[in-house]
C-alpha cells in the first residue's frame, strides 16, 4: 500500500511540475502596421483602380518572407471614397485574399463607414477631411504618402527628381527620397538609409507607384493599375444594407 501511495504522490507531483513549467500569462504578440497609399477626397477627379501590395520582410538569417494582396479602390466626382481592405497572404498578389474591411468615406456628410464582413457590422465615425477642389500647392508623392520629410533631428535627407512618364495612360512625376537615420535612432549601431520612391499623378492626387525600403519594416511596394477614369458605379459608395450600423460617440480618424 505504501508503494502505491508513493507512486500516486510522485504522479501528482510530476503533473504539478509539468503544469508549472508550461503555465504563463497570455502572449500579447507583435503587431506591425502596413501604411498603404493615401486617397484624398478630391472632387471632379473620379477613378476606379486596383492596388497591388507586396511586403517583403528581411529575416534575421538573411532569408526573405513576402506577402501581398490586391484590392479595389474608387472615388467619385463628389469626393466620396471607397476602399476595399484585404488580408495579406504569401500568394496574395496573384490570388484574392479574404476581405477584412469595406470602407466608405464621404467628405460631404462627414461620415466614414468601416464595415467588417466577419461581423456584418458597420462602425460609423466622423470623417474629418473636407472635399478638395484641387490638391494643395507644392504637394508631391512623399507628402501624399505621409512618409516624406526628415524622421527627427540628426537625419540626413537627400531628394532626387526622377522625371515624368505615363502609367496606365496617366501622367506621373517621379521622385526619390533617402533619409539616413543616425546610429542609435532605433537601436541601430550604424547609420541606416530609408529609401522611398514615388510616381505621383497630379490629376488624381494619388501615387500610382510607391516603393519603400526601411530596415525596420523591410520592403513595401504598392502599384495602382487597372485605372478607369470614368465615373464609378454609385453602388460602390453604398455600405451593405444588411449590416448592423454602430455609431461612434466622437471622431475616430480618417484611416
N, C-alpha and C positions, 0 to 999 in steps of 0.2 A: 504493500500500500504506500509506504514511504517513497519507493521508487517511482510509482505512478504519480504521486503528488509532486515530486521534484521535476519530473518530465513536464507535467502540466504547468508548473510555475515557470520553467525555462521557456516554454512555448509562449506564455503570456508576456514574459519579459522581452523575448525576441520580437514579438509582434509590436509591443510598445516602442522598442528601439527603432524598428523599421518605420513606424508611423512618425516618430520624432524626426528621423533622418530626412523624410520626404515632405514634412509639413512646412509650409511657408505662406506668407500673405500673397494675394493676387499680384501678378506682374503687370505693371502699368504699360509696358511695351514701349516701342519707339515709333513716333509718327513723323513723316516728312511730308511737306506740302509742295505740290506742283503748281506753280503760278502760271496759268496759261495766258493766252493772248487776251487783250482788253478790247471790248467792243463798246464804243461810246454811242449815246443816243443822238446821232447826227441825222437831221431831217433832210428830206429830199435826196437821199442817197441810199436807196433800197438795194438789198442784195440777199442772196441765199448762197451758202457755201458749205464746204466740208473741211473740218480741221483735222489734220493728221498729227498725232503727238507721238514722239519717240523719246523715252527717257532711259539713258544708259548710266548705270551706277558702276563705279570702279571699285572692285572688291579688294580687301587687304592683300590677297595673294596675287593681284595684278589681273585676274580674270574680270570679265565684264558681265553684267546682267541687264538685259534690255527688255522693257515693257512698253506698251503703247496702246493707243485707241484711235478710233475715227468717230467724229461726232458732227452733227448738223448745227449750224448757227444761221440766224437770219435777222434782218432789220427792215422795217417798212418805212415809208416816206414820212410818217409822223414821228419817227424815232423809236418806236417800240422795238424791243429786242427779244429774241428767243434763243436760248442756248440749251442744247441737249448735253448732259454730262454722263459719261460712261466710265466704268471701272477700267483700270489698266490691266493688261494681260500680256504674256510673252508673245502672243501672235496677234495682239490687238490692232496692229497697223494693217493687217490683211483680212481679219475676220471680225464681225461685230462682237462687241462685248456687252455685258449687261448694263442697262441704263440705271444710273444711281439717282439722278435728279433731272427734272424738267423745270427750267427757269424762265420766267416771263417778266420782263421789266417794262414798265410803262411810265415814261417821264411826264406825261400829261396828267395822269391820275395819281402820280407819285406813289405807285404801288409796285411791289415785287412779290410774285408768287414763286415759292420754292416748293415744288411738288415731288414727293417721294413715292415712286411706284410700289416699293415694298410695303408701304404703309397705306397707300391710297389716301394720302393727306397732303393738302397744300398749306404751307405756312406763309402767311401774308405779313409783310413788313413794309416800312416806308422806304421808297426808292428815292434817294436824296439827290441824284444827278438831274439837272434840268435839261430839257431838249436843247440841242445846239444847232443853230443855223449854219455854222461853219466851225471848223476846228480852230482852237486858239492859235494866234500867230507864233511863229518860231518853234512850233512843235514838230517833233520828228519821231522816228521809230523808238529811240530809247525812252523818251518821255511817255509815249503811248503805252509802252510795255510796263512802265512803273519801275523799271530796273536800271534807269540811267543815272549818271552822276556819281560823284565820289561816295564811297561807303565809309564815311567817318574820316577824322583827321589822320594825316600821315599816309593816305592812299595816293599813289601816283596815277594820273589819268591821261590816257592817250586816245585821241579820237581821229578817225580817218574816214573821208568820204569815198564811197565806192562807185559813184556814178549813177546812171539811170539805166533801166531796162524795162522790158514788158513781161509780166507774168499773168497768165490767164486773161490775155488781152487788156490788162490793166497796167498803166504806167506806174512804176515804183522807183523810189530813191533809196540807194543803199548806204549804210554807214556801219562802221565797226568801232567798238569802244573796248579798250583794255584798261582795267582797273587793277593795279598791282597792290595787293594787301600786304602791309608790312609784317614782319615777323612778330608773333605774339598776338595778332588780331583775333585768331580763333584757336589759339594753342599751337599754331604752326611755328616751326623753328627756323624758317627762312621765308623770304617774300614769295607770295604765290599770286599768279595772274588770274583774273576773272575776265573772260573774253566773251563779248556779245556782238552778234551781227544781226542787222535788221534790214528788211526790204519793205519800205513803208509806202502805202498808197495814199497820197493826199486826197484823192477823190473819195475814198471810202473811210479815211481816218483810221486805217487798220494796217497792221503789219501782216503782209502776206507770207513772209518768211521771218522766223525768229530762230536764231541759233545761240545757245548759251553753253559755255564751259565754265564750271565753277568747281574748284577742288573739294568744296564742302558737299555738293549735291550731285556732281557728275555732269553728264552732257544732256541737255534738253533741247530738242528740235521740234519746231511747230511749222507746218506748212498748210496754207489755205488754198484749196483747189476746188474744182467743180463750181467756179464762181458764176452765178447768174445775176445780172444787173436789173432784171425785171422785178416788178412789184411782187412780193411773195403772196401766197395764198393767205387770206385773213385768218383762216382756221389755225395757222401756225402760232398765232398770238393769243389763242384762247385756251386757258387751263382746262384740264379734263373736267367735264361736268359731273362725273360720278365720284369725284374725290371730296372728302370732308375738308372744309375750309376752317383753319385755325388762325385767328388774327393775333399778332404780337401786340404787346402793350405799348411799345415805343419803337423808334428807329433801330434797326439791326445792322444795316450796312448795304453796300451795293453788290458785294461778292462778284 
